[in-house]
Amino acid sequence: MNEPLYLDYNATTPIAAEVLEAMAPFLRQHFGNPSSSHPYGRRAAEAVANARMAVASLLGAQADEIVFTGCATESNNLALRGVARALRHKGRHIITSSIEHPSVTAPLERLREEAYEVTVLAVDAHARVSPQALQDALRRDTILVSIMHANNEVGTLQPIAELSAIARARGVLFHTDAAQSVGKLPVSVDALGIDLLTIAGHKFYAPKGIGALYVRRKTPLLPVLAGADQEHGLRPGTENVPYIVALGAAADLARERLPALSFRLRALQDALYARLTDGIPGLQLNGHPEHRLPNTLNISIPKVSGRRLLAEIPEIAASVGSACHEAGQAVSGVLAAMGLDADRARGAVRLSLGAATTEDDIRRVAALLIAASERLATTGRY
C-alpha cells in the first residue's frame, strides 16, 4: 500500500537529507563531550559553536543569545518560569493570549499556583490579539508578555512587532513562541522587537528532541534546572551534539531557501483553497485571510465532521488541529476562542503543506476531499 499524502507538516516535518548528512558523523565517529579539553571534546565544542552561529544567523541574532534546549516545550518553560523567577521582586503579573500552545498555558498555570497572576487576552474572529487590548492589560507589576508568533492550528500571524513595542515601552519583557513560523517565513528578532523567542527543530526539518531559546542580551532569566554551567548556565546537562548540529544544518537550509519556499507554499495553499472553494459549497476559511502562515490552510466543511472526513480518506495524512490534542474529541480551544460555533468547529480540518508538497499533490488532495465531503453529505454520515 502506498503511503498517504502527507499534509501535516505543522505537526512535524521529516528530517531533510542535508540535515541527516550533517549530523551523521556526530552519531558515529565524533562522539566527544564538548566540555572535554582533548581533541574529541574540542571537535564537539566547535560543532556546537558553529550550530549556534547558524541558528543565530537565521534569526538575525548574536551567537551568545542562543540557548539550546530539548524542545520548544522546554524553551517555553525556561522563558516563562525563568523570567518569573528572575523578576518576582518586581512583579507577579504575566499577560498571554487565549490561543497559546499547551507548552505555554501549562507552565503559566503552574505559576498561578505560585501566586502569579495571569491575564489572558481574547482574540478576534481571525485569531488575532488586539494591540489596544494589550495596552489596556498592562499594569505596573507586569513583568512579561507571551504571545505566539503563528498559531499552529489556523496559521494566523500575530502583529508581534506592534505588540512588543507596546510592552517594551512600558519596560515589560516580551516572549514569543515562534515554533511554527521559524523556517516557514523570515523571522528577525530585531524586526519583531522581542526579548525571548522559542524555536522547535522538528518543525523545520531537524529531528524531534532539539530546540532553542533566543535570549536577548541582558534579559533577566534564571535557570529552571539545577546542574553544571552548560548553555550559559541556563540549561545544564551535556549537550546533545548530533541534534544541535542538525538544528544548525536545518537553520542553514532554511536561510538558503527562504523566501523562495515561502512563496511556493503560499501559491500551493492558494491553489488548494481555490479548488476546495469551487468544489465544496459553503466551505469556510478559519484564520486570517492574509496574515497567515504560507503553508497552513484550516477550513470548515458544512454538515461534515472533520474527524469523520479524514477517516473517510486514508489516502491523506492530515489533522483536525494540534497534534497535542488530536486524540481528544472536544472542539478545538483555538476555534472556540475565535468564537466559531460548535458545528463549524467540528467541521474543521487543518491541511499543512511542506517542502515536498507538489502541484500534483494539491490536485489529488482537493479531488479526494471534495469527493469524500459529497459522499458523507449524501449518506448523512456526519
C-alpha positions as CSV (number, residue, x, y, z in Angstrom):
1,M,0.0,0.0,0.0
2,N,1.3,3.5,-0.9
3,E,2.0,5.9,1.9
4,P,-0.7,8.6,2.2
5,L,-0.1,12.1,1.0
6,Y,1.4,13.9,4.0
7,L,-0.3,17.3,4.8
8,D,0.5,17.5,8.5
9,Y,3.8,19.5,8.4
10,N,2.7,21.7,11.3
11,A,2.7,18.5,13.5
12,T,6.2,17.6,12.4
13,T,8.5,17.5,9.4
14,P,10.7,14.8,8.0
15,I,14.4,15.2,8.6
16,A,15.9,16.9,5.5
17,A,18.7,14.9,3.7
18,E,21.1,17.7,4.2
19,V,20.4,17.7,7.9
20,L,20.8,14.0,8.3
21,E,24.1,14.1,6.4
22,A,25.4,16.9,8.7
23,M,24.5,15.1,11.9
24,A,25.6,11.6,10.9
25,P,29.3,12.0,11.7
26,F,28.5,13.1,15.2
27,L,26.4,9.9,15.7
28,R,29.3,7.8,14.6
29,Q,32.9,8.9,15.0
30,H,32.7,12.4,16.6
31,F,31.4,11.4,19.9
32,G,33.3,13.7,22.3
33,N,31.9,15.7,25.1
34,P,32.0,19.4,24.3
35,S,33.2,20.1,27.9
36,S,36.3,17.9,27.5
37,S,39.6,19.7,26.7
38,H,41.1,17.0,24.5
39,P,40.7,16.8,20.6
40,Y,37.5,14.8,20.8
41,G,35.9,17.4,23.1
42,R,37.2,20.4,21.1
43,R,35.8,18.9,17.9
44,A,32.4,18.6,19.5
45,A,32.6,22.1,21.0
46,E,33.4,23.6,17.6
47,A,30.4,21.8,16.1
48,V,28.2,23.2,18.8
49,A,29.6,26.7,18.3
50,N,29.0,26.5,14.5
51,A,25.5,25.4,15.0
52,R,24.9,28.2,17.5
53,M,26.1,30.7,14.9
54,A,23.8,29.2,12.2
55,V,20.7,29.4,14.4
56,A,21.6,33.0,15.4
57,S,22.1,33.9,11.7
58,L,18.7,32.6,10.8
59,L,17.1,34.9,13.5
60,G,19.3,37.9,13.0
61,A,20.7,37.4,16.5
62,Q,24.1,37.0,18.1
63,A,25.5,33.6,18.8
64,D,25.7,34.1,22.6
65,E,22.0,34.8,22.6
66,I,21.1,31.2,21.6
67,V,20.4,28.6,24.2
68,F,20.0,25.0,23.0
69,T,17.2,23.0,24.7
70,G,15.5,19.7,24.2
71,C,12.3,21.0,22.5
72,A,10.0,24.0,22.2
73,T,8.2,23.0,25.4
74,E,11.4,23.2,27.4
75,S,12.2,26.6,25.8
76,N,8.8,27.9,26.7
77,N,9.1,26.7,30.2
78,L,12.6,28.3,30.5
79,A,11.3,31.6,29.1
80,L,8.2,31.8,31.3
81,R,9.4,30.3,34.6
82,G,12.9,31.8,34.2
83,V,11.7,35.3,33.8
84,A,9.1,34.9,36.6
85,R,11.8,33.7,39.0
86,A,14.2,36.4,37.9
87,L,11.7,39.3,38.3
88,R,9.5,38.1,41.1
89,H,10.8,41.0,43.2
90,K,9.4,43.4,40.6
91,G,6.0,41.9,40.0
92,R,3.9,38.8,39.5
93,H,1.7,39.7,36.6
94,I,2.0,38.0,33.2
95,I,0.0,38.5,30.0
96,T,-0.7,35.9,27.3
97,S,-3.4,35.1,24.7
98,S,-6.3,32.7,24.6
99,I,-4.8,30.6,21.8
100,E,-1.4,29.6,23.1
101,H,0.1,26.1,22.9
102,P,-0.1,23.9,26.0
103,S,3.6,24.4,26.5
104,V,2.8,28.0,27.3
105,T,-0.5,27.6,29.1
106,A,0.6,24.7,31.3
107,P,3.7,26.5,32.9
108,L,1.5,29.6,33.3
109,E,-1.0,27.5,35.2
110,R,1.9,26.3,37.4
111,L,2.9,29.9,38.0
112,R,-0.7,30.8,39.0
113,E,-0.4,28.1,41.7
114,E,2.7,30.0,42.9
115,A,0.7,33.3,43.4
116,Y,1.4,34.8,40.0
117,E,-1.5,36.4,38.2
118,V,-2.0,35.7,34.5
119,T,-4.2,37.9,32.2
120,V,-5.5,36.1,29.1
121,L,-6.2,38.3,26.2
122,A,-9.1,37.4,23.9
123,V,-8.6,37.1,20.1
124,D,-10.9,38.2,17.3
125,A,-12.7,36.0,14.8
126,H,-9.4,35.7,12.8
127,A,-7.4,34.7,15.9
128,R,-5.6,37.9,16.3
129,V,-4.8,39.8,19.5
130,S,-5.8,43.5,19.6
131,P,-2.8,45.8,20.4
132,Q,-5.3,48.0,22.3
133,A,-6.3,45.0,24.5
134,L,-2.6,44.5,25.4
135,Q,-2.2,48.2,26.1
136,D,-5.2,48.1,28.5
137,A,-4.0,45.0,30.2
138,L,-0.5,46.2,31.2
139,R,0.0,47.1,34.8
140,R,2.8,48.4,37.0
141,D,3.5,44.9,38.2
142,T,3.5,43.3,34.7
143,I,6.8,41.5,34.1
144,L,6.3,39.5,30.9
145,V,4.0,39.2,27.8
146,S,4.0,35.9,26.0
147,I,2.1,35.8,22.7
148,M,2.8,33.2,19.9
149,H,4.0,34.4,16.5
150,A,2.0,32.0,14.4
151,N,-0.9,29.8,15.5
152,N,-0.3,26.1,14.9
153,E,-3.9,25.3,14.1
154,V,-5.2,28.1,11.9
155,G,-1.9,29.7,10.8
156,T,-2.8,33.3,11.9
157,L,0.2,35.6,12.4
158,Q,0.1,38.0,15.3
159,P,1.2,41.6,15.0
160,I,4.2,40.9,17.2
161,A,6.2,44.0,16.3
162,E,3.3,46.2,17.3
163,L,2.6,44.3,20.4
164,S,6.2,44.1,21.6
165,A,6.6,47.8,21.1
166,I,3.7,48.5,23.4
167,A,5.1,46.2,26.1
168,R,8.7,47.3,25.9
169,A,7.6,51.0,26.0
170,R,6.4,50.1,29.5
171,G,9.6,48.2,30.4
172,V,7.9,44.8,30.1
173,L,9.7,41.8,28.5
174,F,8.2,40.1,25.5
175,H,8.4,36.4,24.6
176,T,7.0,34.8,21.5
177,D,6.6,31.1,20.7
178,A,7.8,31.0,17.1
179,A,7.9,27.2,16.8
180,Q,5.5,27.3,13.8
181,S,7.0,30.3,12.0
182,V,10.7,29.8,12.1
183,G,11.8,28.0,8.9
184,K,8.5,28.9,7.1
185,L,9.0,32.6,6.7
186,P,11.7,35.1,7.5
187,V,11.9,35.8,11.3
188,S,14.1,38.6,12.7
189,V,14.3,39.1,16.4
190,D,15.1,42.8,15.9
191,A,12.3,43.4,13.5
192,L,9.9,41.7,15.9
193,G,11.4,43.6,18.8
194,I,11.2,40.7,21.2
195,D,13.3,39.6,24.2
196,L,12.8,35.9,24.0
197,L,11.8,33.6,21.2
198,T,11.2,29.8,21.1
199,I,12.0,27.5,18.2
200,A,11.5,23.8,17.6
201,G,13.8,21.8,15.3
202,H,11.2,19.3,14.2
203,K,9.0,22.0,12.7
204,F,11.6,22.8,10.1
205,Y,13.3,19.6,9.0
206,A,15.5,18.8,12.0
207,P,14.9,15.9,14.3
208,K,12.5,15.8,17.2
209,G,14.2,16.4,20.6
210,I,16.1,19.6,19.8
211,G,15.0,23.2,20.2
212,A,16.4,26.6,21.2
213,L,15.5,29.7,23.1
214,Y,16.7,33.1,21.9
215,V,17.5,35.3,24.9
216,R,18.4,38.9,24.1
217,R,21.5,40.1,25.9
218,K,20.9,41.4,29.4
219,T,17.4,39.8,29.6
220,P,16.9,38.7,33.3
221,L,16.5,34.9,33.3
222,L,17.1,32.2,35.8
223,P,17.6,28.5,35.0
224,V,14.7,26.1,35.7
225,L,17.0,23.1,36.1
226,A,19.9,22.8,38.5
227,G,23.3,21.4,37.4
228,A,26.5,22.5,35.7
229,D,27.1,25.6,33.6
230,Q,26.4,24.5,30.1
231,E,24.4,26.9,27.8
232,H,25.5,30.0,29.8
233,G,24.3,28.2,32.9
234,L,20.7,28.3,31.7
235,R,20.3,24.7,30.5
236,P,22.6,22.3,32.4
237,G,23.5,18.9,31.1
238,T,25.8,17.6,28.5
239,E,24.9,19.0,25.1
240,N,23.2,16.7,22.5
241,V,25.8,17.4,19.9
242,P,24.4,15.4,16.9
243,Y,21.0,17.1,17.3
244,I,22.5,20.5,17.9
245,V,24.5,20.0,14.7
246,A,21.2,19.0,13.0
247,L,19.5,22.2,14.2
248,G,22.3,24.3,12.8
249,A,22.1,22.5,9.5
250,A,18.3,23.0,9.4
251,A,18.9,26.7,10.1
252,D,21.4,27.0,7.2
253,L,19.0,25.2,4.9
254,A,16.1,27.4,5.9
255,R,18.1,30.5,5.4
256,E,19.2,29.3,1.9
257,R,15.7,28.5,0.6
258,L,13.7,31.3,2.2
259,P,11.8,33.2,0.8
260,A,11.5,31.0,-2.3
261,L,10.0,28.2,-0.3
262,S,7.6,30.5,1.4
263,F,6.4,31.9,-1.9
264,R,5.9,28.4,-3.4
265,L,4.0,27.2,-0.4
266,R,1.7,30.2,-0.5
267,A,1.0,29.5,-4.2
268,L,0.2,25.9,-3.4
269,Q,-2.0,26.8,-0.4
270,D,-3.9,29.3,-2.6
271,A,-4.4,26.8,-5.3
272,L,-5.7,24.2,-2.8
273,Y,-8.1,26.7,-1.3
274,A,-9.4,27.8,-4.7
275,R,-10.1,24.2,-5.7
276,L,-11.9,23.3,-2.5
277,T,-13.9,26.5,-2.6
278,D,-15.1,25.7,-6.1
279,G,-15.9,22.1,-5.2
280,I,-17.5,22.4,-1.7
281,P,-20.4,24.8,-1.3
282,G,-20.3,26.7,1.9
283,L,-16.7,25.9,2.8
284,Q,-15.3,28.4,5.3
285,L,-11.7,29.6,5.9
286,N,-10.6,29.6,9.6
287,G,-7.9,32.1,10.5
288,H,-6.8,35.4,8.9
289,P,-7.2,35.6,5.1
290,E,-3.9,37.5,4.7
291,H,-1.8,37.5,7.9
292,R,-1.2,33.7,8.0
293,L,1.5,31.1,7.5
294,P,2.2,30.4,3.9
295,N,1.7,26.6,4.4
296,T,-1.4,26.4,6.6
297,L,-5.0,26.0,5.4
298,N,-7.7,25.5,8.1
299,I,-11.1,25.0,6.6
300,S,-14.6,24.0,7.9
301,I,-16.9,22.0,5.7
302,P,-20.6,22.4,6.4
303,K,-22.5,19.4,7.8
304,V,-19.4,17.2,7.9
305,S,-17.3,16.3,10.9
306,G,-13.6,16.9,10.3
307,R,-12.6,13.7,12.0
308,R,-15.2,11.7,10.1
309,L,-14.0,13.3,6.8
310,L,-10.3,12.4,7.4
311,A,-11.3,8.9,8.5
312,E,-13.0,8.5,5.1
313,I,-9.8,9.4,3.2
314,P,-6.9,7.1,4.2
315,E,-5.0,8.5,1.2
316,I,-4.4,11.7,3.1
317,A,-2.4,12.2,6.3
318,A,-3.8,15.4,7.9
319,S,-5.3,16.5,11.2
320,V,-8.2,18.4,12.7
321,G,-5.9,20.6,14.7
322,S,-2.9,20.5,17.0
323,A,-1.2,17.1,17.3
324,C,-1.1,17.6,21.0
325,H,-4.9,17.4,21.1
326,E,-5.5,15.0,18.2
327,A,-6.6,12.1,20.4
328,G,-9.4,14.1,22.1
329,Q,-12.9,14.6,20.9
330,A,-13.5,18.1,22.2
331,V,-13.8,21.1,20.0
332,S,-10.5,22.9,19.5
333,G,-9.9,25.6,22.1
334,V,-8.4,27.8,19.4
335,L,-11.5,27.7,17.3
336,A,-13.7,28.2,20.4
337,A,-11.6,31.3,21.4
338,M,-12.2,32.7,17.9
339,G,-15.9,32.5,18.5
340,L,-16.7,29.7,16.0
341,D,-19.9,27.8,16.7
342,A,-19.7,24.1,17.6
343,D,-20.8,22.9,14.1
344,R,-18.2,24.9,12.3
345,A,-15.5,23.9,14.8
346,R,-16.4,20.2,14.4
347,G,-16.1,20.5,10.7
348,A,-12.6,21.9,10.8
349,V,-9.7,20.3,9.0
350,R,-6.1,21.5,9.1
351,L,-4.0,20.9,5.9
352,S,-0.4,22.0,6.4
353,L,2.0,21.8,3.4
354,G,5.7,21.4,3.3
355,A,8.8,21.3,1.1
356,A,7.9,18.0,-0.6
357,T,4.3,19.1,-1.4
358,T,3.8,19.3,-5.2
359,E,1.1,20.7,-7.5
360,D,0.0,17.1,-8.3
361,D,-0.4,16.5,-4.6
362,I,-2.7,19.6,-4.4
363,R,-4.9,18.4,-7.2
364,R,-5.2,14.9,-5.8
365,V,-5.9,16.1,-2.2
366,A,-8.6,18.5,-3.5
367,A,-10.3,15.8,-5.5
368,L,-10.3,13.4,-2.6
369,L,-11.6,15.9,-0.1
370,I,-14.4,17.1,-2.5
371,A,-15.5,13.5,-3.3
372,A,-15.5,12.5,0.4
373,S,-17.5,15.5,1.5
374,E,-20.1,14.8,-1.1
375,R,-20.2,11.2,-0.1
376,L,-20.7,12.0,3.5
377,A,-23.3,14.7,2.8
378,T,-25.3,12.3,0.6
379,T,-25.3,9.4,3.1
380,G,-25.8,11.7,6.1
381,R,-22.8,10.1,7.9
382,Y,-21.6,13.3,9.5
